């Protein structure tokens, strides 16, 4: 059932038996959504579109006014115009008829007086009854499709039900995958109709609706037909199906996330570097993307600190996975204590760093705007490797990067941007080196503690300025005489040879190693 009333349908009603269509006969398929009786010449603010207009023509005696009136109705998208021949209008001017014909705008004329109020009541009753019947049928379909989601084992059953209910072709497209056609025919027609839709922004024979999961686009569901125009009811049915489909997919992904034990064992061995090559090769080949053996990989770690209350983090993991997949990544996720460890394959192979940052920032904003605002998350990205066999290296460097960012959150997410800090971290892991650094700089730290001094920061800025005294004094916001005094004190405590090239580099590293505590002290 179309649940629409057209101008053509009106001729079957009693009051239109003697009506004559005098212009715009090619527009009789225009839908009628309401009826207005208008006797004003300026009607722009009164018309919304698809109304049938009834008038006696009191204000349209002049041809110019008549032409302008019809012109406004066409501009506002009215369904048609009904006029009554009599005291005010005896005929329709030729240039008005031409205007109506050119724009497929039907003009109907009554040769005798007709009760406009009865016409209005009758058409409104038809429209209201149609709307009631449409809502009732739509509600029944919604209940049926929602019950179906609890019985089925694959989303294809939902697509099949939509196809049978509307009797038109259905296409489901998941991001990054080939379209699924129900039935598997008329691919070329779909391409043609979709191209027209994308070009013009609308189509009477093609419609689509995005499938979103956790506010991220997962795919889209399309319907198309050559035989008839897609009406409002069919668009609503498409929308209800998409809602049910989204709920089913979310539930399926949720269950999959909780039951993925086999993958966990493989991932743990993969990250540890102890997995056999044949096992990981077989695992990767089982995935929907079969070229995972020949792409770059990296490990991303989210250190999650829960604040105040407990959360069901399964939906958070689903959202994160969807964000990465939408931007050209394949994600393998392992949850370990308070960490999410992502082993990520790059499918696109370009603009990698920018896409990773985009994903991290999108997930970060999601936490701020939703129920996960109470999560404190530190993110670290390991070394990007060009072979799946080297994932354990990326994991090791991701852990080091996490240690650094946990104590210096302002630093880059990426291992490759933290070479100096990685060097400091390795120094901190070596007790002998740290003992040497602390012993060498100890006199300066003790002096600053006892005298509320600034010798450590002075030495650090002085070295950063390549020993340029004027520049160092400006950065420290002191006069040069004060700087000379501090430098003299530093020399008296650690000796004047700290400026010699071999030792200067060591001093700079020791300053960093003692100021930043990246590695837990033994």
Long-range contacts (C-beta under 8 A, 24 or more apart in sequence): 1-133, 1-137, 1-233, 2-231, 2-233, 3-130, 3-131, 3-133, 3-134, 3-231, 3-232, 3-233, 4-31, 4-130, 4-231, 4-232, 5-31, 5-32, 5-33, 5-123, 5-126, 5-127, 5-130, 6-30, 6-31, 6-32, 6-79, 7-32, 7-52, 7-79, 7-80, 7-106, 7-108, 10-52, 10-108, 10-123, 13-119, 13-122, 13-123, 15-114, 15-115, 15-118, 15-119, 15-122, 16-108, 18-110, 18-111, 18-112, 19-82, 19-108, 19-109, 19-110, 20-108, 20-109, 20-110, 20-111, 21-106, 21-107, 21-108, 21-109, 22-92, 22-97, 22-107, 22-108, 22-109, 23-92, 23-96, 23-97, 23-100, 23-101, 23-105, 23-106, 23-107, 24-80, 24-100, 24-101, 24-103, 24-104, 24-105, 24-106, 24-107, 25-106, 26-101, 26-104, 27-80, 27-103, 27-104, 27-105, 27-106, 28-80, 28-106, 30-79, 30-80, 30-104, 30-105, 30-106, 31-79, 32-79, 32-80, 32-123, 32-127, 33-79, 33-127, 34-124, 34-127, 35-119, 35-120, 35-123, 35-124, 37-116, 37-117, 37-120, 41-65, 41-68, 41-69, 42-72, 43-69, 43-72, 43-73, 43-76, 44-72, 44-75, 44-76, 47-72, 47-73, 47-76, 47-77, 47-78, 48-76, 49-76, 49-77, 49-78, 50-77, 50-78, 50-79, 51-78, 51-79, 52-78, 52-79, 52-80, 52-81, 52-82, 52-123, 53-78, 53-80, 53-81, 53-82, 54-82, 54-116, 54-119, 54-120, 55-81, 55-82, 55-83, 55-84, 56-83, 56-84, 56-86, 56-87, 56-88, 56-89, 56-116, 57-83, 57-84, 57-88, 57-89, 58-88, 60-88, 60-89, 61-88, 61-89, 63-93, 63-95, 63-96, 66-92, 66-93, 66-96, 67-93, 67-95, 67-96, 67-99, 70-96, 70-99, 70-100, 70-105, 70-107, 71-99, 73-105, 74-99, 74-100, 74-103, 74-105, 78-105, 79-106, 80-105, 80-106, 80-107, 80-108, 81-105, 81-106, 81-107, 81-108, 82-107, 82-108, 82-109, 82-110, 82-119, 83-107, 83-108, 83-109, 83-110, 84-109, 84-110, 84-113, 84-114, 84-116, 85-109, 85-110, 85-111, 85-112, 86-113, 134-232, 134-233, 134-236, 137-233, 138-233, 138-236, 138-237, 138-240, 141-165, 141-237, 141-240, 142-240, 142-244, 145-240, 145-241, 145-244, 146-244, 146-247, 148-244, 149-244, 149-247, 149-248, 149-251, 152-248, 155-245, 155-248, 155-249, 155-252, 156-180, 156-182, 158-241, 158-244, 158-245, 158-248, 159-221, 159-245, 161-241, 162-221, 162-223, 162-237, 162-238, 162-241, 165-237, 166-223, 166-234, 166-237, 166-238, 168-223, 168-224, 168-225, 168-227, 168-230, 168-234, 169-223, 169-224, 169-225, 170-221, 170-222, 170-223, 171-221, 171-222, 171-223, 171-224, 172-211, 172-219, 172-220, 172-221, 172-222, 172-245, 173-219, 173-220, 173-221, 173-222, 174-218, 174-219, 175-217, 175-218, 175-219, 175-325, 175-326, 176-289, 176-325, 176-328, 176-347, 177-219, 177-288, 186-224, 189-224, 189-226, 190-222, 190-224, 193-224, 194-222, 194-224, 204-229, 204-230, 205-229, 205-230, 206-230, 207-234, 207-235, 207-238, 209-238, 209-239, 209-242, 210-242, 211-242, 211-245, 211-246, 211-249, 212-246, 213-246, 213-249, 213-250, 213-253, 213-318, 213-322, 214-250, 214-315, 214-318, 214-319, 214-322, 215-319, 215-366, 216-319, 216-322, 216-323, 216-326, 217-326, 218-246, 218-249, 218-322, 221-245, 250-318, 253-318, 254-314, 254-315, 254-318, 257-314, 257-317, 257-318, 257-333, 258-314, 263-332, 264-334, 267-332, 267-334, 267-341, 267-343, 268-334, 270-343, 270-391, 270-392, 271-299, 271-334, 271-341, 271-343, 271-391, 271-392, 271-395, 272-392, 273-391, 273-392, 273-393, 277-389, 280-388, 280-389, 284-388, 287-330, 289-330, 289-345, 289-347, 291-347, 292-330, 292-345, 292-388, 293-388, 295-345, 295-346, 295-347, 295-349, 296-345, 296-346, 296-349, 296-352, 296-384, 296-385, 296-386, 297-343, 297-344, 297-345, 297-346, 297-384, 297-385, 297-386, 297-387, 297-388, 297-390, 297-391, 297-394, 298-344, 298-346, 298-356, 298-381, 298-382, 298-383, 298-384, 298-385, 298-394, 298-398, 299-341, 299-342, 299-343, 299-344, 299-381, 299-382, 299-391, 299-394, 299-395, 299-397, 299-398, 300-341, 300-342, 300-344, 300-356, 300-360, 300-379, 300-380, 300-381, 300-382, 300-398, 301-339, 301-340, 301-341, 301-342, 301-379, 301-380, 301-382, 301-398, 301-399, 301-401, 301-402, 302-339, 302-340, 302-342, 302-377, 302-378, 302-379, 303-338, 303-339, 303-377, 303-378, 303-379, 303-380, 303-402, 303-406, 304-338, 304-339, 304-340, 304-375, 304-376, 304-377, 305-338, 305-375, 305-376, 305-377, 305-378, 306-338, 306-374, 306-375, 306-376, 307-374, 307-375, 307-376, 308-374, 309-374, 311-371, 311-372, 311-374, 311-375, 316-367, 316-372, 316-375, 319-363, 319-366, 320-363, 323-359, 323-362, 323-363, 323-366, 324-359, 327-355, 327-358, 327-359, 328-355, 329-355, 329-359, 341-395, 341-398, 343-391, 343-395, 345-388, 352-384, 353-414, 356-381, 356-413, 356-414, 357-413, 360-413, 378-402, 378-405, 378-406, 378-409, 379-405, 379-413, 380-404, 380-405, 380-413, 380-415, 381-413, 381-414, 381-415, 382-415, 383-415, 383-416, 384-416, 397-422, 400-425, 403-518, 403-519, 404-516, 404-518, 407-516, 407-517, 407-518, 408-516, 408-518, 420-512, 421-512, 421-516, 421-518, 423-509, 424-509, 424-512, 424-513, 424-516, 424-518, 425-518, 425-519, 427-509, 427-513, 428-513, 428-517, 428-518, 428-519, 429-519, 431-522, 433-513, 434-513, 434-514, 436-510, 437-509, 437-510, 437-513, 437-514, 438-514, 440-494, 440-507, 440-510, 441-494, 441-510, 441-511, 441-514, 443-493, 443-494, 444-490, 444-493, 444-494, 445-514, 447-489, 447-493, 453-486, 454-486, 455-486, 455-489, 455-490, 455-493, 456-511, 456-515, 458-483, 458-486, 458-487, 458-490, 459-490, 459-498, 459-507, 459-511, 460-508, 460-511, 460-515, 462-487, 463-504, 463-507, 463-508, 463-511, 467-499
